Amino acid sequence: MANAASIYTQFSEFSVRSVNAAVASESAASASSSSAAGAATAMHSIPPSGAPTRPYNDSHHQRNQLTYISRLIVGLQENLQKLGASTTKSNLEKWAIFIHESMSISSRNYHSVQHVFDISKDSKDPLLIISAYFHDVIYYHVDGCLSPIQEQYLKGVFVVQEEGSNKILLNPVNPTEDLLLAIVEGIFGFSSGQELTPMTGLNEFLSAVIAVRVLEATLEIQHLVAIAVCIEATIPFRADNDQGTCSERLFAKVSKTNETLQLNLSEEFCIESVQRSVRLSNRDVGNFSSQDRVWFLDNTWSLLPETNEKLRHQFLYTVKEFQFAVFKMSGFFGFVKPDVVFCQFKSVPNDEEFDTKIRQCTRNLQVGKKYIEAKLLSSSILMAFAELTGGDAPMSLFMGDLPSRQHASIRLVDSLPQEIPSDESLLDMDVYNILAHGRAQETSFDIKQSPLAAFLYGHLGDKGLAHALDRKVYPMGHDEAMDLLRAVPKDTLQIVADNMAKVAVSRRLKVKNILEKVFSN
């Protein structure tokens, strides 16, 4: 789901299981490797080295006590063995380090290495698990560039058109020279010269290419096809069109690729591959169907710093930068509908399970939308005062410093009334309680609780919130700022301004003067 954050897009323990299965004999492993290599003679190859592996015996360690890299090593070996494949310890280590490094750089927050264990938890399907390990190794627009090893794996795949646009264009591919790349392009429905963007599957496509190139000398070609199909399905939030659902369109692309490139895959195999991909796709967005609204919002909120670089600087981001991040997320909640979140293909999942996912997703989106709107209103009011009193400035100037062990400053929210709304029928109490009592987890750029947003939502209710936001809030100019402040009840705005004046000492008089102008009209 690497492009989910770009349009606004599970933390649980990995299942504990010892790896005690015996590996095939070295001669059988050699025969399997030779068969796979024969099927990929024309493919881009990064050959293995060293001796075949013996099974890792972690009987004295629970799986989730291992380091991330060790968990990846053990998981790769275990699941390759289930497919009748084997490789060297050196390769397993190299691949695990590559996955870990790709998903552990500073730009990653939600799409970290923990994510692959979350979405593969409890699965017994080796192809699904291996696909999960690789599905987010590329996050091009967030990471900002490719690492040297990523560039090596993706050599010859695309060209960057640097004439002012930085467009990423697919290079021409000859199936006789690079069958695997042709397969992945076919599965994704891409063609030579096509521009790749995060919205159309750039990250998933490049991740799939890396996955099959890494594993081409180890797995049979049908396994590589299945992995590419799984990763394609993690492109999120695609609506139905006249060609069917996204899963039906994927099946058509797999079938066409099979026929065009003469892969000799059965229809049953193609169906099973798409069904598996649906399982992975639904796991990838599984938090949308969680009954735990707080956990759902934790996952959603953790996406913010991935596509808003300024928020990665804990104490330096400005009011405008924070408001813009929330504004974009509000746009996501206005766009996404339950029927584009989850997939279904030929009774996978069954109707009952699918309907449950849609029902839970519908409620989560309702809660999420109001939660983000309340956060948008609070940040927009701050931006309005900032705009009218001298311009954008660090968030801490108006709100106070984020709490830390070394320092505790006065904060705008310290003296806000904390009374429970008098008429609970006027607002969604699930939303209010999450704002008031907090999400489950802290983030580096924000506290769990949202006392200012809770105060505003508690006073305005659903109708008042909608009324205030029924006007332009971004970008915020003088007229927009005055218009917004006048849409907030005077007594509510007075309390916010009084507390702001205590914190923003350099703008104290200007805040009071602006309030007088707002109230005078």
N, C-alpha and C positions, 0 to 999 in steps of 0.2 A: 504493500500500500504506500509506496514511496511518494506518490504524487498527491496523496490525500491532503497533506499539509498545505500544498500549494493552492488548493481550492477549499481547504478546511473541511481536514481529516484530523495491557493486561498484565498485571503483575501478580503472578502466582507461582508457586514452587514447581520446579520441574519434577516429573514423576520419578520415584526412586526405583531403580531396577539394576541389579547386578548384571555384568556382562560375563557369562560363563559358557556361552555356546562355543563349541569347537569349530575351528575354521577348517575349510577343505584342505586337502593335502596340497603340498607345493606344486605337484604336477597338475592337479586339477585347477589350481589357481592360475598356473601358467597357461593352461589350455583356454581358460575363460578369458584371460588377458589377450591371448592371441586372437581369439574370436572377435573380441571387441575391436582390437586394432585393425583386423581385416575389414570390418564393416566401416572403418573410418579412415581408410588409407589416404583419402584425398582431403582430410580435414586438418584444420589448424591444430598443431599438436604441441603440448608441453609435456614431454615424456617423464615417466616416473623414474626413480633411481633407488638403489639399495635393494634389500631383501624383502620378501613378502612378510607381512605382519603376523604376529601371534596375537591372540585376543588379550585385551587389557583386562586384568582381573581386579575389579574394584570392589570385591566382596567385603572388604574391611572399611569401605567408605560409602556413605550414602552419596548418590549421584549429585545432589544439590550442594554437597560440601566441597566438591571439586571446584577449581578455578574455571572461569568461563572457557578458557582455551582448552583445558583438559576435558571439559564437558563436550566441547565440539569434537575433539579428537575421538573420544569414546563413542559419541553419537554417530559420527561419520563411519567409523569402523563397523559398529554394530549393524547399521542399516545397509551399508555396502555388502556385508556378509549375507544379510537376508536376501539380497538380490543375486547372490552367487558370485560376488565380485570381491577382489582383494587388491590391496595396494601396499606400499611400504609405510613404515612408521614415519619416515622422512616426509613422504607426501602428505600423510594425515596431519602431521604437525604444521607443514607449510600451509595447507589449505585452511586449517583452523586458525592459524595466526592471521592469514589474509582476511578471513571473515571477521575476526575479532577487531583487527585494526580498521577495517572498512566501516565498522559500525560503532566505533568507540572514540571518534574524533570529537572535538569540542562542539561542533555544530549539531550533533545528535543529542536528542533528549528523549523523545518518545521512541524513535526508531533506533534504539540502542541494541546491543547484542542480547540483552534480556528479552527483547521482543520476540526473537526467534524461538526461544524456549517457551515463552508464553503461548504462542499460537500453535506449537507442536506438542504441547503437553497432552499426555495420555493417548496420543495417536499410536497405532500399531503399524501404520502404513509407511514403509521405508521411503518410498518415493515422495510422499507428502512431507515427511520430516526433512529429507535432503533438500527439497524445494524450499521449505521454510528457511533453512539455513542460508540459502543464497538469494532469497527473493528481494532483499533490500540492501545488497552490498553496494549498489550505486544509488546515490541521492544527489545527482549532479548539481542541481540548482541550489541546494542547501549547502553541500560540502564545498562548493565553489570551484572545484577542480578535480582532476583525477590524480590518484597517487601513481608513482612510477610503475608499480606492479599492475594496477588497474589499466594503465595505458598499454602495458605489454599484452595483457589478455585481450584488449580491445583493438589491437593494431589492425588497421585496414578496414574497420567497420564504418567509420564516419569521418567526415571532414567538417571543420568549423569555418564557416564563411565569415571572415573578419572584416568585411567591408562595411563597418558601422552597425551591422545587425547581429553579429555573433550567432548566426543561425547554424544549427547542427543538421547536416544533410547526410543521408545514407549514401555510402559509396556503392557503385555497381558491384554485383556479386555474380560470379560464374559458378553454378552448382557443381561442375566437374572439378573445380579447384577448391571450393570451400562449401561442401555439402551442408555442414552444420549451420553455417550462417544463413544459407538459403532456406533451410528448414525453419529456423527461428523467425526469419523475415516472413515466411509464409504463414506461420502460426499467428503472428501478430498482424498479418494483413498489410505489411509494409512493402514498399517497392523502392528500387534504386532512385536516388535523387530526392526522396521525400524528406521534408523537414520534420525533425523529431522535437517534441515539446513535452514538458511535464504533464500537460493536460491530455496528451494523446498516447502516453505510455513510454516516454523516453527512459525513465529510470528502470522500469520493469524490463523493457527490451534489453538494455545494456546488462542488467543483472542476469537475465536469461542467457545471453551470449556468453558471459563469463562462466556461468554454471556449466554449460555444456562443453565449453572449451577446457575447463579444469578437469572435467570427468570423462572426456572423450576416450582416453586410452584405458579407462577402467570399467566403464559400463557399456552395455549393448546399446545399439542405436535406438531401439524402442524405449529404453529407459530414459535416454536423453530427450526424446520427443515428449515423453510424459512429464518430465521436469519443466521443459519449456512451456508446455500447456498450463501447468500449475502456476507458473510465475506470470503468464499472460493474464490469468484470471484475477490476479491481485490488483490490476488496474481498477480503482474503485469508482463507484457512483456513476455508472453508465446506464442511461435510460434505454427503454425499448425503442425500436424503430420499425420501419416496414420490413426489415429483414429478420425481425424477431428479437428475443431477449439477448443480452450480452453472451449468455451461455450457448444459446442456439447459434449465434453468429460465430462463436469460437468453434463449435463443432463443425460448422460449414467450412471454416478456414482450415481446420485440421484435416478434414476429408479432402479438400482441394489440394492441400500440400502433399498428402499421401499419394494422391493420384498423379499430380504433376511431376513429383520427384521420384515416383515409382518406389515407394518405401515398402510396399507389400504388407501394410498393417491392416488387420481385420477391422471391420466395422465395430465389432464388439470391443476391440481394444480402444478405438477412438471414443466410443461412448464412455467406457470406464475411465479413460483419461480425463474427459471433461467432467464427469461426476466427481472424480478425485479433486480436480481443480476447484469445483464448487465448494467442496469441504474446506479446502485451504482458504479460499476467498472469504468464506463465512467466518472462519476462525480469525482471519486477519482483521475483520471489523466486528469481532464478537462483542466488544464492550458496548456497542450500540443496542444490543438486546439484553444487556444486564438488568437484573432487577434492582441492582444497587445504583441509584441515581448519583450518589456521591462518587463512586468509582468511575462511572461513565464520565462525569465532568472532570475528574482528575486526569483521565487520559486525554480528554479534549483540550484542557487547559495546558497540558504539557507540550502540546504542539506549537504553542505560540513562539517560543524562542527559536524553533527550527526555521521558521520563515520570517522572523523579525530579528535580525542580527543584533540590533541595538539592545534588545532585552537580555542578551547574554552578558552585558556589562551591568552587573548587579546594581551599582549605585549611580550610574551615569546617564541612564535613559531619561528622556524628557517627557513632559506631559503629552506633547503631540505624538511622539513615537509610541507611547503606550496606547493612546487613544486610537491611533491608526491601526495597531495590531488588533485591538478589540473590534474596531469597525470592520476590518476584513473578516474576522470570525463571525460577526453578526451577519455579514453577507452570505457566508457559508450556510448558516442555519436558515437563512431565508431561501436558499437554493435547494438544499438537500431534502429529499422526500424518502419515506421508508421503502418505497418500491424500487429505489435505485441503490439501496444499501446492501441488501441480501440477494443471493442468487438461488435458483432452483433449476435442475435439469433432470428430466426423466425420473421423477419421484425422489430425487436427492436434493435436499432433505424431503421427507414425506410431508404431506399437506399440513398435518397437525403441527409438526415442529416448525415448518415455515411460517404458518399463521401466528404461532407464538412469538417467533422472532419479530415479525412485522408489528404485532401488537405492542410488544415491549419497546421496540424501536420508536414507534409513534409517540409513546409517552416520554421516552428519553429526549426525543427531539423537542417536544413541547417544553419540557423542563429546561433543556439546554438553551432554547431560544430565549425564554424569558430571563434566564440567568445572565446570558450574555447581553441582553438588552439593558438589564439593570446595571451591569458593569459599564456598558457603553454610555448610559446616561450620566453615571457618576464621573467617568473620565471626561465626558464632554462638558460638564459643568465646570470641572477644573480647567479645561482648555479655554472655556469662555472667559473665566476670570483671568487666566494667563494672557489671553489675547488682548483684553481690555485694560490690563494694568502694566503693560510693557513688553509683552511677547512671550514666546515659549521659553521654558526654563526647566531645569531638572525637576522631576516629580517630587523629590524630597523637599524642595523649597516650599511647596504647598501642603504636602501630606505629612512631612516629617521623615526622618530616616527609618529605613527598615530595621527592625530589632536585631541586635547582635549581642554576644556575650560581653563585648568590650564597651558597648555604648547603647544608651537608651535615651532618645530625645523626646521632646514634646511632640505629639502627633495630632493631626486634625481630628482624628476619630476618638481621641481620649475622652472628650466631654460630650459626645453625641448621646442623646437620649436612647436608651435601650429597651423602651417599652414595647410590649407585644402589640401588634396592630389591633385596634379596637373592633374592627369588623373583618373577620377572616374570610368572609364570603367575597370580598372585593379583590382578593389576590390569591395566588397559588402558594399555599403554605409549604409545600415541598421546596419551592424555589426560595421562599423567604428563609426557611430554616437552614438551607445550605449556605445562603449568603451570610446569615447571622452567625451560624455555628461553625461554618468552614468546610472546605473540602478535606479529604483524608490526608493529603500530603502537602508539605511545603514545597514551594519552588524557589529557585534562586532569585527571582525577580519580583516576587509577590508573597504576601502572607496568605494563610489558608482562609481566614475570615475576610469578609468584604463588608465591614461595618457601615461605610458610607453608602454603598449600593443598597444594603439592607435597610438603612434609615430612609433613603429616598423611596424605595419600593414599598416599604411599610406605610409611608405617608401618602403616596400617590396611588397605589394599587394598580391593577392592570390597565384601567382606562386612563389614569393619569400618566402612566408610563408611556402608553401608546400616543397620547396627546403630545407629550413633550418631544418624543422622537419623530413626530409627524412633521418634521422640518429638517432642513439641511444641517448636519452636524459636522461633516467633514468634506472639504477642508473648512476650517473655522475662520471667518473674517469678522470684522467689527459688527456688521449688521446681523450675521448669523449668531454671533455671541449674544447680542442684546435680545434677539428673538427667542433664543433658547431660555435665557434667564427669566424672561417675562412669562414663559410657559410653566414655570415652577411656582407653586403656591408661595406667597410672600413669607409666611411664618416658617416654612420649611427652608427657603432660601436664606432667610435671616440667620437661622441656626448654623447653616453650613458656612456662611460668610464670616460670622463671628468667630467660629473655631479656626477658619483659615487665617484670619487676621492674627491670631495668636502665634501661628507657626511662621507665616511669611512676613517677617518683620520688615523687610525692605519694601514691601508692597502694602503694608497695613493700611495706610491712609487711602491709597488708590482703591483698595477693595471696598472700603467704606464709602468712598465717593461714587464708585460704580453702582453700589447698592442703592444709593439715594437716587441716581439717575433712572435705574430700573423701576423703582417704586414711584417715581414722580410721573410716570406715563401710564 
